[in-house]
């Protein structure tokens, strides 16, 4: 008897085709586009060549050409999963999430197992998120996470939707489960954020302290602790944490080109410090 | 390998191991042994056999006294898909069925049938200690038990660094350059009496598609003498990405490597082998996947990096991945999305955490920056982002200076080390670079206490660049508004390309020479035939030569798509080995005579070398090309949209092509419209 792992690997292997393995002598995308164009001119367009060229156009950010190639590939092979996936990804990148969702749906319909369906549920979820349809997105993330090897980003998507929907306790449960399935520190941090959001303040405090002590850069944990303290009615302590966090953030902010994430943290610190003007100013 | 899966399945795999041990069928060693995931108290030794074996490993502090035996549940198993192993045994890469029909038979990317991969985890070791080892099939020695099979555990995390790293990128061709680069490192370190301690590969280690056989032929075999005693810490390149996927941690790349996912060697858990971190002494290393993971600021990889760096408490911080944030080699970091995103998303995170060095490949060149910070803009500019515009050489302008420890925005050095074996290329000049060298080679990084020194070693064993960073006391960085910048010397580029679709490529038109001057035009215009923007060349009343100024080449490739528009004298020649208008070679496409003629003009006398009758089309787009090297010239012709007209043939010359300028020529009264034109220097 073969293990279930065999079918899983085969399923994933099929998805490798998403990344066209057409080898060209120069892999600079500009040259690859030229080479494929020449090949098409010399013979004729095949779905494989069109998909490969679309991939290169995407790497150059040339959405219009990429979309045209994916659509041309689909005219030749309407059942091409890679063309549909590429089309959906490109539509998402180029700001057309509704069309992306349709393409992902078509690709989804071609899949025969839960494992191969999972990435397309994730694609649909991302397209719903872009349209701020959180319930729909959550539904798709849930389907995607039924996979035996879900991506960390899928857990993040699910968590983000639950947060948007204000379902704090469900978010804690989902992340508790996620942490059992993957040891990523990202899921660990989200779980603690969710605990704070759900008002499980004692547990959150216990989890924050050791991580805070262990960190060299402490601002993220300080701001989370400030949140806990604020909710505990310890406004003065919350402000102290925010002040300490802000001081640290300021040593790390590039004078001309600050990291947007640090700017976001600074805005949050200003909010705790009852300085809405500075918070607004700091918002990226 | 996917460690997560492994751990879950290890107990099942053990059952399988037991069954193997009872069968005792001899296995032939086909890969390794090689080392992975070293720490201060553990290491993993990996090898493969063709056919089952009864694996064990012995190690000790002398090759003649390997007293400790490792077997049973400390050795994990993976098998090729054909092996009827116990359910749950992890499988090595097998090509998807849907792909099989598409490829040539000889390019099977799958793991060879009947392959068994063993991964022996050794724990409880002493830090900073050298051990020797050997591997066995039952009682039969497969490898080791000699002075060349050893490993050294890391020093304790936090202790002062004293290490030598070897950094290689884009090497996996299996060619002579790759071998020479490796040998140069071996000879250099031997001569210095200081071997490498660690090996970082920044991707593209198994051309063209990162298949399992390519990993064997282009990575494991060429480097085996190093891999048996030195851990290679890998970053996935785009070529490995043809068959492996970062998202699922699946494919030959992930089969080959064992890297931390649960902070086994310091850092914080990434939960994936696609990106990871580790500590050696007081140096923190971060590896990112720039190829196939989402590079947005709120996705898992960026979040993980922030968390990892928040906790990293080291003196040095080195980050490595494949796609360079700054390059104008064979790739352009101002144009390509992966490169732009690594710069715009990840460099701010790294620099606000005090990164010292970023190591990348992808672009087939060696480029090393000045000490810089905050160069996130697209296109990259040097103004205001350089903190020290010297050469960083202790015996030149002096080492770059930073404060002790990891301090935000005090500057980092960005290095593209994509010159490990693949064909080199340079298409521009990146203004933040202090050294741009178009030679095959590798980088040696020495970290000793407060000093990091980088040495670029070319394939001949010559040190071509040296820089140092010294971290002492408190340094206040100053931004230089008008720093030194490298000269954009067109003669150093390896290709020139004009394309009506890309207006920026028209900039180099000024570097063409027209002979005779004043009797012609060479300019951008709108095609009278196709209506496209084109390059128009017209010879008014005399034959015209257009020669690309900066180069004198003996190996070249000239190609273009052109419409012959001159009604009186339609034809065009691609010119090479041009010394003057009485001494040159030409391949003339003549619509009047209906031929392609390769001729040599010697002291004004034209001697026909080869002629072929071809109905060269006029008022249609034709593609023409001539490639020359040594005594061979390859000629190409195609009328667009008519595949039957395609022609490609080689002509042998009686003597090697002399060096000379390249370009094209029109007869007097002739004119042509180029849709694009490209010349490549094939001599490097």
Interface residues (C-beta under 8 A of the other chain):
Chain A: X1 X2 X3 X5 X6 X9 X10 X12 X13 X14 X15 X16 X17 X19 X21 X23 X26 X27 X28 X29 X30 X34 X38 X41 X42 X43 X48 X58 X59 X60 X61 X119 X149 X151 X152 X153 X156 X182 X183 X184 X185 X186 X187 X188 X189 X214 X215 X216 X217 X218 X220 X251 X252 X253 X254 X255 X256 X257 X258 X259 X260 X261 X262
Chain B: X4 X5 X9 X81 X87 X88 X89 X90 X91 X93 X94 X95 X96 X97 X98 X99 X102 X208 X209 X238 X239 X241 X242 X243 X244 X245 X247 X248 X250 X251 X261 X262 X268 X269 X270 X271 X272 X292 X294 X297 X298 X299 X300 X303 X304 X306 X307 X308 X309 X310 X311 X312 X313 X330 X331 X332 X335 X336 X337 X338 X340 X348 X349 X351 X352 X353 X373 X374 X376 X377 X384 X406 X408 X409 X425 X427 X502 X623 X638 X640 X641 X643 X646 X676 X678
